[in-house]
Amino acid sequence: MAFDGDAFVERFNRVWNGHDIDGILAMMTDDVVFEASFGKDPWGTRVVGRANVRQFLKDMFERIPDVRWDETRHVVHPDVVVVEWLTTGTPKGGAPYEVEGCDILSLRDGEIAAKRSYRKGRA
């Protein structure tokens, strides 16, 4: 069966913006490497494995209940998908934000084996 990249990206955007943790995890391998675009390390915050990603997402969606990613464009290949987006949200007790960035998704057998997020810094 041929890889339908556009359908994959549509599903990816839908589960993320729906804060559907089970739907997000269903798109990932058991040993997924997840790198958020924020954190103290040069790669942001790295989480490995579905169980750890579940907790990370639960905490993030609780901390930023209105977070969303509006896709600006995407590029698909059976092994790699790039989704560019504008993310917005208001952390609890914080100020609203708007940041451009992208996810680089490494795929294995149609599932996300690694998700690495990058976003533009603000001066």
Biopython code that builds the backbone (N, CA, C, O; Angstrom):
import numpy as np
from Bio.PDB.StructureBuilder import StructureBuilder

atoms = [
    (1, "MET", "N", (0.847, -1.181, 0.000)),
    (1, "MET", "CA", (0.000, 0.000, 0.000)),
    (1, "MET", "C", (0.892, 1.243, 0.000)),
    (1, "MET", "O", (1.839, 1.329, 0.781)),
    (2, "ALA", "N", (0.595, 2.184, -0.856)),
    (2, "ALA", "CA", (1.389, 3.405, -0.975)),
    (2, "ALA", "C", (1.146, 4.333, 0.210)),
    (2, "ALA", "O", (0.047, 4.404, 0.760)),
    (3, "PHE", "N", (2.185, 5.023, 0.575)),
    (3, "PHE", "CA", (2.116, 5.988, 1.678)),
    (3, "PHE", "C", (1.340, 7.221, 1.217)),
    (3, "PHE", "O", (1.711, 7.841, 0.221)),
    (4, "ASP", "N", (0.281, 7.580, 1.918)),
    (4, "ASP", "CA", (-0.507, 8.767, 1.611)),
    (4, "ASP", "C", (-0.074, 9.868, 2.576)),
    (4, "ASP", "O", (-0.637, 10.022, 3.660)),
    (5, "GLY", "N", (0.936, 10.628, 2.158)),
    (5, "GLY", "CA", (1.524, 11.649, 3.017)),
    (5, "GLY", "C", (0.558, 12.738, 3.423)),
    (5, "GLY", "O", (0.578, 13.194, 4.566)),
    (6, "ASP", "N", (-0.293, 13.164, 2.492)),
    (6, "ASP", "CA", (-1.250, 14.224, 2.829)),
    (6, "ASP", "C", (-2.242, 13.751, 3.888)),
    (6, "ASP", "O", (-2.566, 14.506, 4.805)),
    (7, "ALA", "N", (-2.729, 12.515, 3.778)),
    (7, "ALA", "CA", (-3.634, 11.964, 4.791)),
    (7, "ALA", "C", (-2.913, 11.819, 6.130)),
    (7, "ALA", "O", (-3.499, 12.070, 7.184)),
    (8, "PHE", "N", (-1.647, 11.415, 6.089)),
    (8, "PHE", "CA", (-0.848, 11.288, 7.310)),
    (8, "PHE", "C", (-0.752, 12.643, 8.020)),
    (8, "PHE", "O", (-0.967, 12.728, 9.229)),
    (9, "VAL", "N", (-0.431, 13.695, 7.269)),
    (9, "VAL", "CA", (-0.290, 15.030, 7.862)),
    (9, "VAL", "C", (-1.633, 15.542, 8.369)),
    (9, "VAL", "O", (-1.694, 16.177, 9.422)),
    (10, "GLU", "N", (-2.695, 15.277, 7.641)),
    (10, "GLU", "CA", (-4.029, 15.714, 8.097)),
    (10, "GLU", "C", (-4.357, 15.061, 9.436)),
    (10, "GLU", "O", (-4.846, 15.725, 10.349)),
    (11, "ARG", "N", (-4.091, 13.773, 9.554)),
    (11, "ARG", "CA", (-4.330, 13.050, 10.813)),
    (11, "ARG", "C", (-3.436, 13.594, 11.923)),
    (11, "ARG", "O", (-3.895, 13.817, 13.043)),
    (12, "PHE", "N", (-2.157, 13.807, 11.610)),
    (12, "PHE", "CA", (-1.200, 14.352, 12.568)),
    (12, "PHE", "C", (-1.704, 15.690, 13.130)),
    (12, "PHE", "O", (-1.729, 15.886, 14.345)),
    (13, "ASN", "N", (-2.100, 16.595, 12.250)),
    (13, "ASN", "CA", (-2.594, 17.904, 12.689)),
    (13, "ASN", "C", (-3.871, 17.769, 13.524)),
    (13, "ASN", "O", (-4.033, 18.459, 14.530)),
    (14, "ARG", "N", (-4.758, 16.895, 13.111)),
    (14, "ARG", "CA", (-6.038, 16.720, 13.810)),
    (14, "ARG", "C", (-5.838, 16.213, 15.238)),
    (14, "ARG", "O", (-6.431, 16.755, 16.170)),
    (15, "VAL", "N", (-5.013, 15.185, 15.422)),
    (15, "VAL", "CA", (-4.846, 14.636, 16.776)),
    (15, "VAL", "C", (-4.102, 15.606, 17.685)),
    (15, "VAL", "O", (-4.407, 15.703, 18.873)),
    (16, "TRP", "N", (-3.115, 16.333, 17.125)),
    (16, "TRP", "CA", (-2.399, 17.308, 17.954)),
    (16, "TRP", "C", (-3.308, 18.455, 18.367)),
    (16, "TRP", "O", (-3.333, 18.823, 19.542)),
    (17, "ASN", "N", (-4.046, 19.022, 17.442)),
    (17, "ASN", "CA", (-4.916, 20.148, 17.789)),
    (17, "ASN", "C", (-6.134, 19.718, 18.590)),
    (17, "ASN", "O", (-6.762, 20.547, 19.250)),
    (18, "GLY", "N", (-6.478, 18.437, 18.542)),
    (18, "GLY", "CA", (-7.548, 17.909, 19.374)),
    (18, "GLY", "C", (-7.070, 17.482, 20.752)),
    (18, "GLY", "O", (-7.862, 17.027, 21.577)),
    (19, "HIS", "N", (-5.766, 17.629, 21.002)),
    (19, "HIS", "CA", (-5.162, 17.200, 22.265)),
    (19, "HIS", "C", (-5.503, 15.740, 22.546)),
    (19, "HIS", "O", (-5.709, 15.353, 23.696)),
    (20, "ASP", "N", (-5.560, 14.933, 21.486)),
    (20, "ASP", "CA", (-5.922, 13.520, 21.537)),
    (20, "ASP", "C", (-4.654, 12.697, 21.788)),
    (20, "ASP", "O", (-4.001, 12.241, 20.849)),
    (21, "ILE", "N", (-4.323, 12.519, 23.049)),
    (21, "ILE", "CA", (-3.081, 11.841, 23.402)),
    (21, "ILE", "C", (-3.046, 10.418, 22.851)),
    (21, "ILE", "O", (-2.017, 9.993, 22.325)),
    (22, "ASP", "N", (-4.139, 9.677, 22.958)),
    (22, "ASP", "CA", (-4.159, 8.318, 22.417)),
    (22, "ASP", "C", (-3.968, 8.339, 20.904)),
    (22, "ASP", "O", (-3.270, 7.486, 20.356)),
    (23, "GLY", "N", (-4.582, 9.305, 20.225)),
    (23, "GLY", "CA", (-4.425, 9.430, 18.782)),
    (23, "GLY", "C", (-3.001, 9.781, 18.383)),
    (23, "GLY", "O", (-2.487, 9.271, 17.387)),
    (24, "ILE", "N", (-2.364, 10.650, 19.156)),
    (24, "ILE", "CA", (-0.966, 11.019, 18.907)),
    (24, "ILE", "C", (-0.074, 9.791, 19.068)),
    (24, "ILE", "O", (0.744, 9.489, 18.199)),
    (25, "LEU", "N", (-0.241, 9.088, 20.186)),
    (25, "LEU", "CA", (0.604, 7.929, 20.466)),
    (25, "LEU", "C", (0.378, 6.803, 19.461)),
    (25, "LEU", "O", (1.303, 6.040, 19.182)),
    (26, "ALA", "N", (-0.818, 6.683, 18.918)),
    (26, "ALA", "CA", (-1.109, 5.646, 17.926)),
    (26, "ALA", "C", (-0.314, 5.859, 16.641)),
    (26, "ALA", "O", (-0.143, 4.925, 15.858)),
    (27, "MET", "N", (0.170, 7.077, 16.419)),
    (27, "MET", "CA", (0.965, 7.374, 15.228)),
    (27, "MET", "C", (2.453, 7.121, 15.457)),
    (27, "MET", "O", (3.250, 7.273, 14.531)),
    (28, "MET", "N", (2.844, 6.733, 16.683)),
    (28, "MET", "CA", (4.248, 6.612, 17.052)),
    (28, "MET", "C", (4.652, 5.171, 17.306)),
    (28, "MET", "O", (3.821, 4.337, 17.665)),
    (29, "THR", "N", (5.933, 4.884, 17.117)),
    (29, "THR", "CA", (6.479, 3.575, 17.466)),
    (29, "THR", "C", (6.593, 3.471, 18.990)),
    (29, "THR", "O", (6.587, 4.483, 19.691)),
    (30, "ASP", "N", (6.696, 2.258, 19.485)),
    (30, "ASP", "CA", (6.853, 2.049, 20.936)),
    (30, "ASP", "C", (8.100, 2.742, 21.471)),
    (30, "ASP", "O", (8.101, 3.239, 22.597)),
    (31, "ASP", "N", (9.162, 2.777, 20.665)),
    (31, "ASP", "CA", (10.446, 3.335, 21.106)),
    (31, "ASP", "C", (10.692, 4.749, 20.573)),
    (31, "ASP", "O", (11.841, 5.161, 20.412)),
    (32, "VAL", "N", (9.630, 5.478, 20.303)),
    (32, "VAL", "CA", (9.734, 6.811, 19.715)),
    (32, "VAL", "C", (10.698, 7.708, 20.506)),
    (32, "VAL", "O", (10.761, 7.656, 21.734)),
    (33, "VAL", "N", (11.438, 8.524, 19.766)),
    (33, "VAL", "CA", (12.284, 9.567, 20.353)),
    (33, "VAL", "C", (11.568, 10.884, 20.071)),
    (33, "VAL", "O", (11.349, 11.243, 18.914)),
    (34, "PHE", "N", (11.211, 11.591, 21.118)),
    (34, "PHE", "CA", (10.414, 12.812, 21.022)),
    (34, "PHE", "C", (11.253, 13.961, 21.566)),
    (34, "PHE", "O", (11.642, 13.954, 22.734)),
    (35, "GLU", "N", (11.529, 14.942, 20.721)),
    (35, "GLU", "CA", (12.298, 16.106, 21.162)),
    (35, "GLU", "C", (11.448, 17.358, 20.994)),
    (35, "GLU", "O", (11.151, 17.782, 19.878)),
    (36, "ALA", "N", (11.060, 17.943, 22.135)),
    (36, "ALA", "CA", (10.299, 19.185, 22.132)),
    (36, "ALA", "C", (11.229, 20.346, 21.790)),
    (36, "ALA", "O", (12.440, 20.263, 21.992)),
    (37, "SER", "N", (10.661, 21.410, 21.279)),
    (37, "SER", "CA", (11.470, 22.555, 20.846)),
    (37, "SER", "C", (11.892, 23.451, 22.005)),
    (37, "SER", "O", (12.567, 24.457, 21.789)),
    (38, "PHE", "N", (11.513, 23.110, 23.208)),
    (38, "PHE", "CA", (11.893, 23.905, 24.371)),
    (38, "PHE", "C", (12.545, 23.003, 25.408)),
    (38, "PHE", "O", (12.298, 21.797, 25.446)),
    (39, "GLY", "N", (13.369, 23.596, 26.238)),
    (39, "GLY", "CA", (14.056, 22.848, 27.281)),
    (39, "GLY", "C", (15.456, 23.385, 27.479)),
    (39, "GLY", "O", (15.917, 24.240, 26.723)),
    (40, "LYS", "N", (16.123, 22.884, 28.488)),
    (40, "LYS", "CA", (17.441, 23.421, 28.849)),
    (40, "LYS", "C", (18.577, 22.893, 27.977)),
    (40, "LYS", "O", (19.639, 23.511, 27.906)),
    (41, "ASP", "N", (18.364, 21.760, 27.314)),
    (41, "ASP", "CA", (19.418, 21.170, 26.491)),
    (41, "ASP", "C", (19.384, 21.733, 25.071)),
    (41, "ASP", "O", (18.359, 22.269, 24.649)),
    (42, "PRO", "N", (20.483, 21.622, 24.331)),
    (42, "PRO", "CA", (20.512, 22.143, 22.959)),
    (42, "PRO", "C", (19.418, 21.558, 22.068)),
    (42, "PRO", "O", (18.957, 22.231, 21.147)),
    (43, "TRP", "N", (18.995, 20.319, 22.323)),
    (43, "TRP", "CA", (17.946, 19.671, 21.531)),
    (43, "TRP", "C", (16.569, 19.916, 22.121)),
    (43, "TRP", "O", (15.588, 19.366, 21.619)),
    (44, "GLY", "N", (16.461, 20.720, 23.164)),
    (44, "GLY", "CA", (15.188, 20.967, 23.838)),
    (44, "GLY", "C", (15.011, 19.974, 24.959)),
    (44, "GLY", "O", (15.903, 19.800, 25.789)),
    (45, "THR", "N", (13.871, 19.326, 24.988)),
    (45, "THR", "CA", (13.582, 18.283, 25.968)),
    (45, "THR", "C", (13.396, 16.984, 25.214)),
    (45, "THR", "O", (12.585, 16.916, 24.290)),
    (46, "ARG", "N", (14.140, 15.940, 25.594)),
    (46, "ARG", "CA", (14.045, 14.639, 24.920)),
    (46, "ARG", "C", (13.305, 13.657, 25.823)),
    (46, "ARG", "O", (13.605, 13.524, 27.010)),
    (47, "VAL", "N", (12.335, 12.977, 25.228)),
    (47, "VAL", "CA", (11.561, 11.953, 25.912)),
    (47, "VAL", "C", (11.572, 10.720, 25.014)),
    (47, "VAL", "O", (11.390, 10.840, 23.802)),
    (48, "VAL", "N", (11.781, 9.549, 25.585)),
    (48, "VAL", "CA", (11.874, 8.319, 24.795)),
    (48, "VAL", "C", (10.805, 7.326, 25.249)),
    (48, "VAL", "O", (10.647, 7.075, 26.444)),
    (49, "GLY", "N", (10.080, 6.770, 24.292)),
    (49, "GLY", "CA", (9.074, 5.746, 24.562)),
    (49, "GLY", "C", (7.682, 6.331, 24.741)),
    (49, "GLY", "O", (7.509, 7.434, 25.261)),
    (50, "ARG", "N", (6.694, 5.560, 24.296)),
    (50, "ARG", "CA", (5.298, 6.030, 24.350)),
    (50, "ARG", "C", (4.829, 6.406, 25.748)),
    (50, "ARG", "O", (4.160, 7.426, 25.915)),
    (51, "ALA", "N", (5.164, 5.608, 26.754)),
    (51, "ALA", "CA", (4.690, 5.897, 28.118)),
    (51, "ALA", "C", (5.209, 7.247, 28.590)),
    (51, "ALA", "O", (4.465, 8.023, 29.189)),
    (52, "ASN", "N", (6.476, 7.531, 28.326)),
    (52, "ASN", "CA", (7.051, 8.806, 28.741)),
    (52, "ASN", "C", (6.485, 9.965, 27.924)),
    (52, "ASN", "O", (6.272, 11.054, 28.458)),
    (53, "VAL", "N", (6.242, 9.739, 26.632)),
    (53, "VAL", "CA", (5.628, 10.785, 25.796)),
    (53, "VAL", "C", (4.212, 11.073, 26.291)),
    (53, "VAL", "O", (3.788, 12.229, 26.320)),
    (54, "ARG", "N", (3.481, 10.029, 26.681)),
    (54, "ARG", "CA", (2.123, 10.229, 27.219)),
    (54, "ARG", "C", (2.150, 11.211, 28.395)),
    (54, "ARG", "O", (1.370, 12.163, 28.428)),
    (55, "GLN", "N", (3.037, 10.983, 29.346)),
    (55, "GLN", "CA", (3.106, 11.863, 30.521)),
    (55, "GLN", "C", (3.525, 13.274, 30.128)),
    (55, "GLN", "O", (2.978, 14.253, 30.636)),
    (56, "PHE", "N", (4.502, 13.379, 29.217)),
    (56, "PHE", "CA", (4.955, 14.685, 28.751)),
    (56, "PHE", "C", (3.793, 15.461, 28.131)),
    (56, "PHE", "O", (3.603, 16.639, 28.431)),
    (57, "LEU", "N", (3.017, 14.803, 27.267)),
    (57, "LEU", "CA", (1.896, 15.463, 26.601)),
    (57, "LEU", "C", (0.806, 15.841, 27.594)),
    (57, "LEU", "O", (0.244, 16.934, 27.518)),
    (58, "LYS", "N", (0.510, 14.947, 28.517)),
    (58, "LYS", "CA", (-0.496, 15.245, 29.542)),
    (58, "LYS", "C", (-0.107, 16.509, 30.300)),
    (58, "LYS", "O", (-0.935, 17.398, 30.501)),
    (59, "ASP", "N", (1.145, 16.586, 30.717)),
    (59, "ASP", "CA", (1.624, 17.769, 31.443)),
    (59, "ASP", "C", (1.556, 19.016, 30.566)),
    (59, "ASP", "O", (1.136, 20.075, 31.034)),
    (60, "MET", "N", (1.965, 18.906, 29.295)),
    (60, "MET", "CA", (1.963, 20.068, 28.404)),
    (60, "MET", "C", (0.547, 20.578, 28.155)),
    (60, "MET", "O", (0.309, 21.785, 28.202)),
    (61, "PHE", "N", (-0.395, 19.672, 27.890)),
    (61, "PHE", "CA", (-1.760, 20.100, 27.614)),
    (61, "PHE", "C", (-2.430, 20.684, 28.863)),
    (61, "PHE", "O", (-3.303, 21.544, 28.748)),
    (62, "GLU", "N", (-2.035, 20.232, 30.041)),
    (62, "GLU", "CA", (-2.544, 20.835, 31.283)),
    (62, "GLU", "C", (-1.931, 22.217, 31.489)),
    (62, "GLU", "O", (-2.614, 23.140, 31.931)),
    (63, "ARG", "N", (-0.656, 22.361, 31.172)),
    (63, "ARG", "CA", (0.061, 23.631, 31.367)),
    (63, "ARG", "C", (-0.369, 24.687, 30.351)),
    (63, "ARG", "O", (-0.426, 25.874, 30.674)),
    (64, "ILE", "N", (-0.675, 24.256, 29.110)),
    (64, "ILE", "CA", (-1.059, 25.178, 28.038)),
    (64, "ILE", "C", (-2.358, 24.637, 27.417)),
    (64, "ILE", "O", (-2.323, 24.035, 26.344)),
    (65, "PRO", "N", (-3.495, 24.847, 28.082)),
    (65, "PRO", "CA", (-4.737, 24.196, 27.650)),
    (65, "PRO", "C", (-5.248, 24.623, 26.272)),
    (65, "PRO", "O", (-6.036, 23.902, 25.661)),
    (66, "ASP", "N", (-4.816, 25.770, 25.782)),
    (66, "ASP", "CA", (-5.300, 26.233, 24.472)),
    (66, "ASP", "C", (-4.241, 26.132, 23.373)),
    (66, "ASP", "O", (-4.392, 26.741, 22.314)),
    (67, "VAL", "N", (-3.178, 25.374, 23.612)),
    (67, "VAL", "CA", (-2.102, 25.274, 22.620)),
    (67, "VAL", "C", (-2.640, 24.668, 21.325)),
    (67, "VAL", "O", (-3.442, 23.733, 21.344)),
    (68, "ARG", "N", (-2.182, 25.221, 20.197)),
    (68, "ARG", "CA", (-2.536, 24.684, 18.887)),
    (68, "ARG", "C", (-1.421, 24.967, 17.895)),
    (68, "ARG", "O", (-0.580, 25.842, 18.101)),
    (69, "TRP", "N", (-1.440, 24.204, 16.817)),
    (69, "TRP", "CA", (-0.447, 24.326, 15.756)),
    (69, "TRP", "C", (-1.203, 24.468, 14.440)),
    (69, "TRP", "O", (-1.916, 23.551, 14.031)),
    (70, "ASP", "N", (-1.053, 25.601, 13.785)),
    (70, "ASP", "CA", (-1.693, 25.821, 12.491)),
    (70, "ASP", "C", (-0.652, 25.628, 11.403)),
    (70, "ASP", "O", (0.301, 26.400, 11.293)),
    (71, "GLU", "N", (-0.846, 24.593, 10.604)),
    (71, "GLU", "CA", (0.107, 24.244, 9.560)),
    (71, "GLU", "C", (0.200, 25.354, 8.512)),
    (71, "GLU", "O", (-0.809, 25.904, 8.071)),
    (72, "THR", "N", (1.427, 25.662, 8.132)),
    (72, "THR", "CA", (1.642, 26.612, 7.038)),
    (72, "THR", "C", (2.040, 25.893, 5.758)),
    (72, "THR", "O", (1.741, 26.368, 4.662)),
    (73, "ARG", "N", (2.719, 24.740, 5.886)),
    (73, "ARG", "CA", (3.060, 23.902, 4.728)),
    (73, "ARG", "C", (3.660, 22.603, 5.230)),
    (73, "ARG", "O", (4.052, 22.482, 6.391)),
    (74, "HIS", "N", (3.720, 21.633, 4.324)),
    (74, "HIS", "CA", (4.354, 20.364, 4.681)),
    (74, "HIS", "C", (5.004, 19.742, 3.453)),
    (74, "HIS", "O", (4.662, 20.059, 2.314)),
    (75, "VAL", "N", (5.945, 18.853, 3.719)),
    (75, "VAL", "CA", (6.638, 18.075, 2.699)),
    (75, "VAL", "C", (6.623, 16.638, 3.186)),
    (75, "VAL", "O", (6.925, 16.365, 4.347)),
    (76, "VAL", "N", (6.269, 15.713, 2.290)),
    (76, "VAL", "CA", (6.161, 14.321, 2.712)),
    (76, "VAL", "C", (7.021, 13.404, 1.857)),
    (76, "VAL", "O", (7.223, 13.629, 0.664)),
    (77, "HIS", "N", (7.510, 12.378, 2.504)),
    (77, "HIS", "CA", (8.276, 11.290, 1.899)),
    (77, "HIS", "C", (7.972, 10.077, 2.776)),
    (77, "HIS", "O", (7.713, 10.249, 3.967)),
    (78, "PRO", "N", (7.992, 8.881, 2.246)),
    (78, "PRO", "CA", (7.682, 7.715, 3.092)),
    (78, "PRO", "C", (8.578, 7.563, 4.322)),
    (78, "PRO", "O", (8.188, 6.898, 5.281)),
    (79, "ASP", "N", (9.773, 8.168, 4.312)),
    (79, "ASP", "CA", (10.693, 8.052, 5.452)),
    (79, "ASP", "C", (10.759, 9.293, 6.329)),
    (79, "ASP", "O", (11.137, 9.208, 7.498)),
    (80, "VAL", "N", (10.390, 10.457, 5.771)),
    (80, "VAL", "CA", (10.506, 11.724, 6.509)),
    (80, "VAL", "C", (9.348, 12.643, 6.118)),
    (80, "VAL", "O", (9.007, 12.778, 4.943)),
    (81, "VAL", "N", (8.764, 13.262, 7.125)),
    (81, "VAL", "CA", (7.719, 14.258, 6.911)),
    (81, "VAL", "C", (8.146, 15.519, 7.649)),
    (81, "VAL", "O", (8.598, 15.451, 8.793)),
    (82, "VAL", "N", (8.006, 16.666, 7.000)),
    (82, "VAL", "CA", (8.267, 17.956, 7.639)),
    (82, "VAL", "C", (6.962, 18.736, 7.636)),
    (82, "VAL", "O", (6.330, 18.912, 6.594)),
    (83, "VAL", "N", (6.567, 19.202, 8.816)),
    (83, "VAL", "CA", (5.363, 20.016, 8.957)),
    (83, "VAL", "C", (5.784, 21.354, 9.565)),
    (83, "VAL", "O", (6.295, 21.408, 10.684)),
    (84, "GLU", "N", (5.560, 22.426, 8.813)),
    (84, "GLU", "CA", (5.823, 23.772, 9.337)),
    (84, "GLU", "C", (4.524, 24.311, 9.921)),
    (84, "GLU", "O", (3.441, 24.036, 9.405)),
    (85, "TRP", "N", (4.640, 25.084, 11.007)),
    (85, "TRP", "CA", (3.447, 25.541, 11.703)),
    (85, "TRP", "C", (3.672, 26.880, 12.413)),
    (85, "TRP", "O", (4.798, 27.336, 12.613)),
    (86, "LEU", "N", (2.551, 27.473, 12.777)),
    (86, "LEU", "CA", (2.519, 28.611, 13.691)),
    (86, "LEU", "C", (1.810, 28.086, 14.930)),
    (86, "LEU", "O", (0.642, 27.701, 14.866)),
    (87, "THR", "N", (2.513, 28.070, 16.054)),
    (87, "THR", "CA", (1.892, 27.600, 17.288)),
    (87, "THR", "C", (1.511, 28.796, 18.153)),
    (87, "THR", "O", (2.226, 29.795, 18.225)),
    (88, "THR", "N", (0.373, 28.658, 18.801)),
    (88, "THR", "CA", (-0.128, 29.696, 19.697)),
    (88, "THR", "C", (-0.628, 29.027, 20.967)),
    (88, "THR", "O", (-0.994, 27.851, 20.966)),
    (89, "GLY", "N", (-0.636, 29.779, 22.029)),
    (89, "GLY", "CA", (-1.165, 29.273, 23.279)),
    (89, "GLY", "C", (-0.944, 30.268, 24.396)),
    (89, "GLY", "O", (-0.238, 31.264, 24.244)),
    (90, "THR", "N", (-1.563, 29.972, 25.514)),
    (90, "THR", "CA", (-1.413, 30.797, 26.707)),
    (90, "THR", "C", (-1.152, 29.881, 27.896)),
    (90, "THR", "O", (-2.080, 29.254, 28.406)),
    (91, "PRO", "N", (0.093, 29.795, 28.343)),
    (91, "PRO", "CA", (0.373, 28.966, 29.519)),
    (91, "PRO", "C", (-0.399, 29.480, 30.731)),
    (91, "PRO", "O", (-0.598, 30.685, 30.882)),
    (92, "LYS", "N", (-0.829, 28.571, 31.582)),
    (92, "LYS", "CA", (-1.529, 28.979, 32.811)),
    (92, "LYS", "C", (-0.644, 29.959, 33.573)),
    (92, "LYS", "O", (0.521, 29.673, 33.850)),
    (93, "GLY", "N", (-1.206, 31.117, 33.910)),
    (93, "GLY", "CA", (-0.467, 32.133, 34.647)),
    (93, "GLY", "C", (0.537, 32.898, 33.807)),
    (93, "GLY", "O", (1.305, 33.689, 34.353)),
    (94, "GLY", "N", (0.559, 32.691, 32.495)),
    (94, "GLY", "CA", (1.538, 33.337, 31.621)),
    (94, "GLY", "C", (0.875, 34.177, 30.543)),
    (94, "GLY", "O", (-0.344, 34.345, 30.515)),
    (95, "ALA", "N", (1.699, 34.691, 29.674)),
    (95, "ALA", "CA", (1.231, 35.534, 28.579)),
    (95, "ALA", "C", (1.035, 34.705, 27.310)),
    (95, "ALA", "O", (1.726, 33.705, 27.119)),
    (96, "PRO", "N", (0.108, 35.102, 26.444)),
    (96, "PRO", "CA", (-0.071, 34.403, 25.173)),
    (96, "PRO", "C", (1.208, 34.463, 24.334)),
    (96, "PRO", "O", (1.981, 35.415, 24.436)),
    (97, "TYR", "N", (1.422, 33.439, 23.506)),
    (97, "TYR", "CA", (2.584, 33.420, 22.629)),
    (97, "TYR", "C", (2.165, 33.007, 21.228)),
    (97, "TYR", "O", (1.101, 32.426, 21.015)),
    (98, "GLU", "N", (3.037, 33.327, 20.280)),
    (98, "GLU", "CA", (2.873, 32.954, 18.881)),
    (98, "GLU", "C", (4.271, 32.733, 18.324)),
    (98, "GLU", "O", (5.091, 33.651, 18.330)),
    (99, "VAL", "N", (4.554, 31.523, 17.842)),
    (99, "VAL", "CA", (5.900, 31.173, 17.399)),
    (99, "VAL", "C", (5.812, 30.293, 16.145)),
    (99, "VAL", "O", (4.984, 29.385, 16.071)),
    (100, "GLU", "N", (6.671, 30.573, 15.171)),
    (100, "GLU", "CA", (6.770, 29.711, 13.995)),
    (100, "GLU", "C", (7.783, 28.611, 14.259)),
    (100, "GLU", "O", (8.760, 28.808, 14.982)),
    (101, "GLY", "N", (7.538, 27.449, 13.662)),
    (101, "GLY", "CA", (8.468, 26.343, 13.822)),
    (101, "GLY", "C", (8.122, 25.199, 12.901)),
    (101, "GLY", "O", (7.318, 25.340, 11.979)),
    (102, "CYS", "N", (8.745, 24.058, 13.164)),
    (102, "CYS", "CA", (8.472, 22.879, 12.343)),
    (102, "CYS", "C", (8.738, 21.620, 13.138)),
    (102, "CYS", "O", (9.466, 21.622, 14.131)),
    (103, "ASP", "N", (8.126, 20.544, 12.672)),
    (103, "ASP", "CA", (8.405, 19.202, 13.166)),
    (103, "ASP", "C", (9.057, 18.435, 12.037)),
    (103, "ASP", "O", (8.597, 18.484, 10.896)),
    (104, "ILE", "N", (10.121, 17.732, 12.353)),
    (104, "ILE", "CA", (10.745, 16.804, 11.420)),
    (104, "ILE", "C", (10.454, 15.413, 11.970)),
    (104, "ILE", "O", (10.902, 15.053, 13.059)),
    (105, "LEU", "N", (9.704, 14.646, 11.206)),
    (105, "LEU", "CA", (9.240, 13.338, 11.636)),
    (105, "LEU", "C", (9.969, 12.251, 10.855)),
    (105, "LEU", "O", (9.848, 12.177, 9.633)),
    (106, "SER", "N", (10.716, 11.418, 11.546)),
    (106, "SER", "CA", (11.357, 10.258, 10.928)),
    (106, "SER", "C", (10.385, 9.093, 11.067)),
    (106, "SER", "O", (9.929, 8.785, 12.168)),
    (107, "LEU", "N", (10.070, 8.446, 9.945)),
    (107, "LEU", "CA", (9.074, 7.385, 9.951)),
    (107, "LEU", "C", (9.716, 6.008, 9.801)),
    (107, "LEU", "O", (10.739, 5.833, 9.139)),
    (108, "ARG", "N", (9.077, 5.055, 10.438)),
    (108, "ARG", "CA", (9.444, 3.642, 10.282)),
    (108, "ARG", "C", (8.138, 2.881, 10.087)),
    (108, "ARG", "O", (7.288, 2.850, 10.977)),
    (109, "ASP", "N", (7.989, 2.271, 8.919)),
    (109, "ASP", "CA", (6.765, 1.521, 8.599)),
    (109, "ASP", "C", (5.504, 2.364, 8.813)),
    (109, "ASP", "O", (4.497, 1.872, 9.322)),
    (110, "GLY", "N", (5.570, 3.638, 8.417)),
    (110, "GLY", "CA", (4.402, 4.507, 8.499)),
    (110, "GLY", "C", (4.109, 5.090, 9.859)),
    (110, "GLY", "O", (3.112, 5.793, 10.028)),
    (111, "GLU", "N", (4.967, 4.810, 10.846)),
    (111, "GLU", "CA", (4.791, 5.369, 12.191)),
    (111, "GLU", "C", (5.942, 6.299, 12.517)),
    (111, "GLU", "O", (7.032, 6.168, 11.960)),
    (112, "ILE", "N", (5.702, 7.234, 13.415)),
    (112, "ILE", "CA", (6.716, 8.202, 13.814)),
    (112, "ILE", "C", (7.699, 7.534, 14.765)),
    (112, "ILE", "O", (7.343, 7.165, 15.884)),
    (113, "ALA", "N", (8.945, 7.382, 14.309)),
    (113, "ALA", "CA", (10.008, 6.815, 15.142)),
    (113, "ALA", "C", (10.765, 7.915, 15.882)),
    (113, "ALA", "O", (11.338, 7.674, 16.945)),
    (114, "ALA", "N", (10.766, 9.119, 15.317)),
    (114, "ALA", "CA", (11.388, 10.277, 15.968)),
    (114, "ALA", "C", (10.627, 11.523, 15.549)),
    (114, "ALA", "O", (10.287, 11.695, 14.378)),
    (115, "LYS", "N", (10.363, 12.387, 16.517)),
    (115, "LYS", "CA", (9.710, 13.680, 16.270)),
    (115, "LYS", "C", (10.605, 14.738, 16.876)),
    (115, "LYS", "O", (10.763, 14.820, 18.094)),
    (116, "ARG", "N", (11.183, 15.541, 16.013)),
    (116, "ARG", "CA", (12.073, 16.606, 16.472)),
    (116, "ARG", "C", (11.462, 17.941, 16.090)),
    (116, "ARG", "O", (11.224, 18.212, 14.913)),
    (117, "SER", "N", (11.209, 18.772, 17.088)),
    (117, "SER", "CA", (10.577, 20.077, 16.861)),
    (117, "SER", "C", (11.609, 21.181, 16.970)),
    (117, "SER", "O", (12.521, 21.136, 17.796)),
    (118, "TYR", "N", (11.439, 22.169, 16.116)),
    (118, "TYR", "CA", (12.304, 23.349, 16.108)),
    (118, "TYR", "C", (11.415, 24.567, 15.969)),
    (118, "TYR", "O", (10.419, 24.542, 15.246)),
    (119, "ARG", "N", (11.783, 25.644, 16.672)),
    (119, "ARG", "CA", (11.011, 26.876, 16.526)),
    (119, "ARG", "C", (11.946, 28.060, 16.507)),
    (119, "ARG", "O", (13.073, 28.001, 16.998)),
    (120, "LYS", "N", (11.453, 29.133, 15.929)),
    (120, "LYS", "CA", (12.253, 30.343, 15.812)),
    (120, "LYS", "C", (12.329, 31.037, 17.161)),
    (120, "LYS", "O", (11.331, 31.153, 17.872)),
    (121, "GLY", "N", (13.526, 31.499, 17.505)),
    (121, "GLY", "CA", (13.715, 32.230, 18.747)),
    (121, "GLY", "C", (13.257, 33.671, 18.600)),
    (121, "GLY", "O", (13.163, 34.195, 17.490)),
    (122, "ARG", "N", (12.984, 34.281, 19.687)),
    (122, "ARG", "CA", (12.587, 35.684, 19.716)),
    (122, "ARG", "C", (13.657, 36.463, 20.472)),
    (122, "ARG", "O", (14.120, 36.052, 21.536)),
    (123, "ALA", "N", (14.031, 37.582, 19.899)),
    (123, "ALA", "CA", (15.061, 38.411, 20.540)),
    (123, "ALA", "C", (14.475, 39.288, 21.618)),
    (123, "ALA", "O", (15.201, 40.048, 22.258)),
]
sb = StructureBuilder()
sb.init_structure("model")
sb.init_model(0)
sb.init_chain("A")
sb.init_seg("    ")
for serial, (resi, resn, name, xyz) in enumerate(atoms, 1):
    if name == "N":
        sb.init_residue(resn, " ", resi, " ")
    sb.init_atom(name, np.array(xyz, "f"), 0.0, 1.0, " ", f" {name:<3s}", serial, name[0])
structure = sb.get_structure()
